[in-house]
Amino acid sequence: MNPIEQPCLIKLDMFAAGLQITKELVAIGATAIVVCRSSNPELEKLVGKWNVYDGVDVSDDEAVRKMAKRVKGDGGALDVVINNAGYFYGPQEVSVC
């Protein structure tokens, strides 16, 4: 399915890669619905203020559930989800070199 026809949800880390993915989707005409920990004017101008769901920390299960409920309640029928965020979930290896 062509992403131009369906909304794309993008969970951003707000570093260069995430913002670039959003720019490329918008450039081909996709509707980008962005989830992020914090927004900025550039992002809001790019996708529209109402398509930005900020304040979402992926390490907080309740925050993720609330975000999903908000997106669904706003009519968020999604066909594409891009997760460009992550976190370490212990245990993790530690180098002692």
DOFITI-226530 format. One record per atom (N, C-alpha, C, O): atom name; x, y, z. Coordinates in steps of 0.05 Angstrom, whole numbers, always signed. Layout:
// DOFITI-226530
{site "CA"; {X; Y; Z}}
...
//
This chain:
// DOFITI-226530
{site "N"; {+17; -24; +0}}
{site "CA"; {+0; +0; +0}}
{site "C"; {+18; +25; +0}}
{site "O"; {+38; +26; +14}}
{site "N"; {+11; +44; -15}}
{site "CA"; {+25; +69; -17}}
{site "C"; {+21; +86; +8}}
{site "O"; {-2; +91; +15}}
{site "N"; {+43; +94; +22}}
{site "CA"; {+39; +110; +46}}
{site "C"; {+25; +136; +42}}
{site "O"; {+16; +149; +61}}
{site "N"; {+23; +146; +18}}
{site "CA"; {+9; +171; +12}}
{site "C"; {-20; +168; +19}}
{site "O"; {-33; +187; +27}}
{site "N"; {-31; +144; +16}}
{site "CA"; {-60; +140; +19}}
{site "C"; {-68; +135; +48}}
{site "O"; {-91; +139; +55}}
{site "N"; {-50; +127; +65}}
{site "CA"; {-56; +120; +93}}
{site "C"; {-37; +135; +112}}
{site "O"; {-14; +139; +106}}
{site "N"; {-48; +142; +136}}
{site "CA"; {-30; +155; +156}}
{site "C"; {-8; +137; +165}}
{site "O"; {-11; +113; +167}}
{site "N"; {+15; +149; +171}}
{site "CA"; {+38; +135; +181}}
{site "C"; {+44; +145; +209}}
{site "O"; {+48; +169; +212}}
{site "N"; {+45; +127; +229}}
{site "CA"; {+53; +135; +255}}
{site "C"; {+83; +131; +258}}
{site "O"; {+93; +110; +252}}
{site "N"; {+96; +152; +268}}
{site "CA"; {+125; +151; +271}}
{site "C"; {+132; +157; +300}}
{site "O"; {+125; +179; +310}}
{site "N"; {+145; +139; +313}}
{site "CA"; {+155; +144; +341}}
{site "C"; {+183; +154; +338}}
{site "O"; {+201; +138; +331}}
{site "N"; {+188; +179; +344}}
{site "CA"; {+214; +191; +339}}
{site "C"; {+231; +193; +364}}
{site "O"; {+222; +194; +386}}
{site "N"; {+257; +192; +359}}
{site "CA"; {+276; +198; +379}}
{site "C"; {+285; +227; +377}}
{site "O"; {+300; +236; +394}}
{site "N"; {+275; +241; +358}}
{site "CA"; {+280; +269; +352}}
{site "C"; {+310; +275; +346}}
{site "O"; {+318; +299; +346}}
{site "N"; {+325; +255; +340}}
{site "CA"; {+351; +260; +329}}
{site "C"; {+349; +261; +299}}
{site "O"; {+327; +258; +288}}
{site "N"; {+370; +265; +286}}
{site "CA"; {+370; +269; +257}}
{site "C"; {+356; +247; +241}}
{site "O"; {+341; +254; +223}}
{site "N"; {+360; +222; +248}}
{site "CA"; {+348; +200; +233}}
{site "C"; {+317; +201; +234}}
{site "O"; {+304; +199; +213}}
{site "N"; {+306; +205; +257}}
{site "CA"; {+277; +205; +260}}
{site "C"; {+264; +228; +245}}
{site "O"; {+244; +225; +232}}
{site "N"; {+276; +252; +248}}
{site "CA"; {+266; +275; +234}}
{site "C"; {+268; +272; +204}}
{site "O"; {+250; +280; +189}}
{site "N"; {+290; +260; +195}}
{site "CA"; {+294; +255; +166}}
{site "C"; {+273; +236; +155}}
{site "O"; {+263; +240; +133}}
{site "N"; {+267; +215; +170}}
{site "CA"; {+246; +196; +161}}
{site "C"; {+219; +211; +158}}
{site "O"; {+205; +207; +138}}
{site "N"; {+213; +228; +177}}
{site "CA"; {+188; +243; +175}}
{site "C"; {+188; +262; +151}}
{site "O"; {+168; +263; +137}}
{site "N"; {+210; +275; +146}}
{site "CA"; {+212; +293; +123}}
{site "C"; {+208; +278; +97}}
{site "O"; {+194; +288; +79}}
{site "N"; {+220; +255; +95}}
{site "CA"; {+217; +239; +70}}
{site "C"; {+189; +229; +66}}
{site "O"; {+179; +229; +43}}
{site "N"; {+175; +221; +87}}
{site "CA"; {+147; +213; +84}}
{site "C"; {+129; +236; +76}}
{site "O"; {+112; +233; +59}}
{site "N"; {+133; +259; +88}}
{site "CA"; {+118; +282; +81}}
{site "C"; {+123; +290; +52}}
{site "O"; {+105; +299; +38}}
{site "N"; {+148; +288; +44}}
{site "CA"; {+155; +296; +16}}
{site "C"; {+141; +279; -5}}
{site "O"; {+135; +289; -27}}
{site "N"; {+134; +254; +2}}
{site "CA"; {+119; +238; -17}}
{site "C"; {+89; +239; -13}}
{site "O"; {+74; +225; -26}}
{site "N"; {+81; +257; +5}}
{site "CA"; {+52; +262; +9}}
{site "C"; {+39; +246; +31}}
{site "O"; {+14; +246; +33}}
{site "N"; {+54; +232; +47}}
{site "CA"; {+43; +216; +69}}
{site "C"; {+33; +235; +91}}
{site "O"; {+44; +256; +96}}
{site "N"; {+12; +226; +105}}
{site "CA"; {+4; +240; +130}}
{site "C"; {+20; +228; +153}}
{site "O"; {+17; +204; +158}}
{site "N"; {+36; +244; +165}}
{site "CA"; {+53; +234; +187}}
{site "C"; {+41; +241; +214}}
{site "O"; {+36; +264; +219}}
{site "N"; {+36; +221; +230}}
{site "CA"; {+27; +225; +257}}
{site "C"; {+51; +218; +275}}
{site "O"; {+61; +195; +275}}
{site "N"; {+62; +237; +289}}
{site "CA"; {+87; +234; +303}}
{site "C"; {+83; +232; +333}}
{site "O"; {+68; +248; +345}}
{site "N"; {+96; +213; +345}}
{site "CA"; {+96; +209; +374}}
{site "C"; {+125; +214; +383}}
{site "O"; {+144; +203; +372}}
{site "N"; {+128; +232; +403}}
{site "CA"; {+155; +238; +412}}
{site "C"; {+154; +247; +442}}
{site "O"; {+133; +253; +453}}
{site "N"; {+178; +247; +453}}
{site "CA"; {+180; +256; +481}}
{site "C"; {+175; +286; +483}}
{site "O"; {+162; +296; +501}}
{site "N"; {+187; +301; +464}}
{site "CA"; {+183; +330; +464}}
{site "C"; {+183; +339; +435}}
{site "O"; {+198; +329; +418}}
{site "N"; {+167; +359; +429}}
{site "CA"; {+164; +369; +402}}
{site "C"; {+181; +394; +398}}
{site "O"; {+195; +403; +417}}
{site "N"; {+181; +404; +374}}
{site "CA"; {+194; +430; +369}}
{site "C"; {+180; +443; +345}}
{site "O"; {+165; +430; +331}}
{site "N"; {+184; +469; +342}}
{site "CA"; {+170; +484; +321}}
{site "C"; {+174; +472; +292}}
{site "O"; {+155; +472; +276}}
{site "N"; {+198; +463; +287}}
{site "CA"; {+203; +452; +260}}
{site "C"; {+186; +427; +255}}
{site "O"; {+174; +425; +233}}
{site "N"; {+184; +410; +274}}
{site "CA"; {+167; +386; +271}}
{site "C"; {+138; +393; +268}}
{site "O"; {+124; +383; +251}}
{site "N"; {+128; +411; +285}}
{site "CA"; {+100; +419; +283}}
{site "C"; {+93; +433; +257}}
{site "O"; {+71; +430; +247}}
{site "N"; {+112; +448; +246}}
{site "CA"; {+108; +461; +220}}
{site "C"; {+107; +439; +198}}
{site "O"; {+92; +441; +179}}
{site "N"; {+124; +419; +201}}
{site "CA"; {+127; +398; +181}}
{site "C"; {+102; +381; +179}}
{site "O"; {+92; +376; +157}}
{site "N"; {+91; +372; +201}}
{site "CA"; {+68; +353; +201}}
{site "C"; {+42; +365; +210}}
{site "O"; {+21; +352; +207}}
{site "N"; {+43; +389; +221}}
{site "CA"; {+19; +401; +233}}
{site "C"; {+18; +396; +263}}
{site "O"; {+22; +374; +272}}
{site "N"; {+12; +417; +277}}
{site "CA"; {+12; +415; +307}}
{site "C"; {-6; +393; +317}}
{site "O"; {+1; +380; +337}}
{site "N"; {-29; +388; +304}}
{site "CA"; {-48; +368; +314}}
{site "C"; {-40; +339; +308}}
{site "O"; {-52; +320; +317}}
{site "N"; {-19; +336; +292}}
{site "CA"; {-9; +309; +285}}
{site "C"; {+16; +302; +302}}
{site "O"; {+29; +282; +297}}
{site "N"; {+21; +318; +323}}
{site "CA"; {+44; +312; +340}}
{site "C"; {+33; +305; +368}}
{site "O"; {+18; +320; +381}}
{site "N"; {+40; +281; +377}}
{site "CA"; {+33; +272; +404}}
{site "C"; {+59; +271; +420}}
{site "O"; {+74; +252; +419}}
{site "N"; {+63; +292; +436}}
{site "CA"; {+88; +294; +451}}
{site "C"; {+83; +285; +480}}
{site "O"; {+61; +281; +489}}
{site "N"; {+105; +283; +495}}
{site "CA"; {+104; +275; +522}}
{site "C"; {+103; +245; +526}}
{site "O"; {+94; +235; +547}}
{site "N"; {+111; +230; +506}}
{site "CA"; {+109; +200; +507}}
{site "C"; {+137; +189; +511}}
{site "O"; {+155; +192; +494}}
{site "N"; {+141; +176; +534}}
{site "CA"; {+166; +163; +540}}
{site "C"; {+162; +133; +536}}
{site "O"; {+146; +120; +549}}
{site "N"; {+177; +121; +517}}
{site "CA"; {+172; +93; +510}}
{site "C"; {+179; +74; +533}}
{site "O"; {+171; +50; +532}}
{site "N"; {+193; +83; +553}}
{site "CA"; {+199; +66; +576}}
{site "C"; {+176; +66; +596}}
{site "O"; {+178; +52; +616}}
{site "N"; {+156; +82; +592}}
{site "CA"; {+133; +84; +610}}
{site "C"; {+109; +71; +597}}
{site "O"; {+96; +83; +579}}
{site "N"; {+102; +47; +606}}
{site "CA"; {+80; +31; +593}}
{site "C"; {+54; +47; +594}}
{site "O"; {+39; +46; +575}}
{site "N"; {+48; +60; +616}}
{site "CA"; {+23; +75; +618}}
{site "C"; {+22; +98; +598}}
{site "O"; {+1; +103; +586}}
{site "N"; {+44; +112; +594}}
{site "CA"; {+46; +134; +574}}
{site "C"; {+40; +123; +546}}
{site "O"; {+27; +136; +530}}
{site "N"; {+51; +100; +540}}
{site "CA"; {+47; +88; +514}}
{site "C"; {+18; +80; +510}}
{site "O"; {+6; +84; +489}}
{site "N"; {+6; +68; +531}}
{site "CA"; {-23; +61; +529}}
{site "C"; {-40; +86; +525}}
{site "O"; {-59; +85; +509}}
{site "N"; {-35; +107; +540}}
{site "CA"; {-50; +132; +537}}
{site "C"; {-47; +143; +509}}
{site "O"; {-67; +152; +497}}
{site "N"; {-23; +143; +498}}
{site "CA"; {-18; +153; +471}}
{site "C"; {-34; +137; +451}}
{site "O"; {-47; +148; +433}}
{site "N"; {-34; +110; +453}}
{site "CA"; {-48; +93; +434}}
{site "C"; {-78; +99; +435}}
{site "O"; {-91; +100; +415}}
{site "N"; {-88; +103; +459}}
{site "CA"; {-117; +109; +462}}
{site "C"; {-124; +136; +450}}
{site "O"; {-144; +139; +437}}
{site "N"; {-106; +156; +454}}
{site "CA"; {-110; +183; +442}}
{site "C"; {-110; +181; +411}}
{site "O"; {-128; +192; +398}}
{site "N"; {-90; +167; +400}}
{site "CA"; {-88; +165; +371}}
{site "C"; {-113; +151; +360}}
{site "O"; {-125; +160; +340}}
{site "N"; {-121; +129; +373}}
{site "CA"; {-145; +114; +364}}
{site "C"; {-170; +132; +366}}
{site "O"; {-187; +132; +348}}
{site "N"; {-172; +146; +388}}
{site "CA"; {-195; +164; +392}}
{site "C"; {-197; +187; +372}}
{site "O"; {-219; +197; +366}}
{site "N"; {-174; +195; +362}}
{site "CA"; {-173; +216; +342}}
{site "C"; {-177; +206; +314}}
{site "O"; {-173; +220; +294}}
{site "N"; {-184; +180; +312}}
{site "CA"; {-189; +169; +285}}
{site "C"; {-164; +157; +272}}
{site "O"; {-164; +154; +248}}
{site "N"; {-144; +151; +288}}
{site "CA"; {-119; +141; +278}}
{site "C"; {-119; +113; +267}}
{site "O"; {-108; +95; +278}}
{site "N"; {-131; +110; +243}}
{site "CA"; {-130; +85; +229}}
{site "C"; {-103; +84; +215}}
{site "O"; {-98; +98; +196}}
{site "N"; {-85; +67; +225}}
{site "CA"; {-57; +67; +216}}
{site "C"; {-51; +42; +200}}
{site "O"; {-60; +20; +207}}
{site "N"; {-36; +45; +179}}
{site "CA"; {-26; +22; +164}}
{site "C"; {+4; +20; +165}}
{site "O"; {+15; -1; +158}}
{site "N"; {+17; +41; +173}}
{site "CA"; {+46; +40; +175}}
{site "C"; {+55; +51; +202}}
{site "O"; {+45; +72; +211}}
{site "N"; {+72; +36; +216}}
{site "CA"; {+83; +46; +242}}
{site "C"; {+113; +44; +239}}
{site "O"; {+124; +22; +233}}
{site "N"; {+127; +66; +245}}
{site "CA"; {+156; +66; +245}}
{site "C"; {+166; +73; +273}}
{site "O"; {+159; +95; +283}}
{site "N"; {+181; +55; +285}}
{site "CA"; {+191; +60; +312}}
{site "C"; {+220; +67; +310}}
{site "O"; {+237; +49; +305}}
{site "N"; {+227; +92; +314}}
{site "CA"; {+255; +101; +313}}
{site "C"; {+265; +108; +341}}
{site "O"; {+285; +121; +344}}
{site "N"; {+251; +98; +361}}
{site "CA"; {+259; +103; +389}}
{site "C"; {+263; +77; +403}}
{site "O"; {+252; +56; +395}}
{site "N"; {+278; +78; +424}}
{site "CA"; {+282; +53; +440}}
{site "C"; {+295; +60; +466}}
{site "O"; {+302; +83; +472}}
{site "N"; {+299; +39; +481}}
{site "CA"; {+313; +43; +507}}
{site "C"; {+325; +16; +515}}
{site "O"; {+316; -5; +505}}
{site "N"; {+344; +17; +533}}
{site "CA"; {+356; -8; +543}}
{site "C"; {+339; -19; +565}}
{site "O"; {+330; -4; +583}}
{site "N"; {+333; -44; +564}}
{site "CA"; {+318; -57; +585}}
{site "C"; {+337; -78; +597}}
{site "O"; {+345; -97; +584}}
{site "N"; {+344; -73; +623}}
{site "CA"; {+363; -91; +636}}
{site "C"; {+355; -120; +637}}
{site "O"; {+332; -125; +632}}
{site "N"; {+372; -138; +642}}
{site "CA"; {+401; -133; +647}}
{site "C"; {+415; -127; +621}}
{site "O"; {+407; -135; +599}}
{site "N"; {+437; -113; +623}}
{site "CA"; {+453; -108; +600}}
{site "C"; {+482; -114; +605}}
{site "O"; {+491; -113; +628}}
{site "N"; {+497; -119; +585}}
{site "CA"; {+526; -125; +588}}
{site "C"; {+541; -99; +592}}
{site "O"; {+534; -78; +580}}
{site "N"; {+561; -99; +609}}
{site "CA"; {+577; -76; +614}}
{site "C"; {+606; -83; +608}}
{site "O"; {+616; -103; +617}}
{site "N"; {+619; -67; +592}}
{site "CA"; {+647; -71; +585}}
{site "C"; {+664; -61; +608}}
{site "O"; {+660; -39; +619}}
{site "N"; {+684; -76; +616}}
{site "CA"; {+702; -68; +637}}
{site "C"; {+731; -65; +627}}
{site "O"; {+750; -70; +642}}
{site "N"; {+734; -57; +602}}
{site "CA"; {+761; -54; +590}}
{site "C"; {+775; -30; +600}}
{site "O"; {+798; -25; +592}}
//
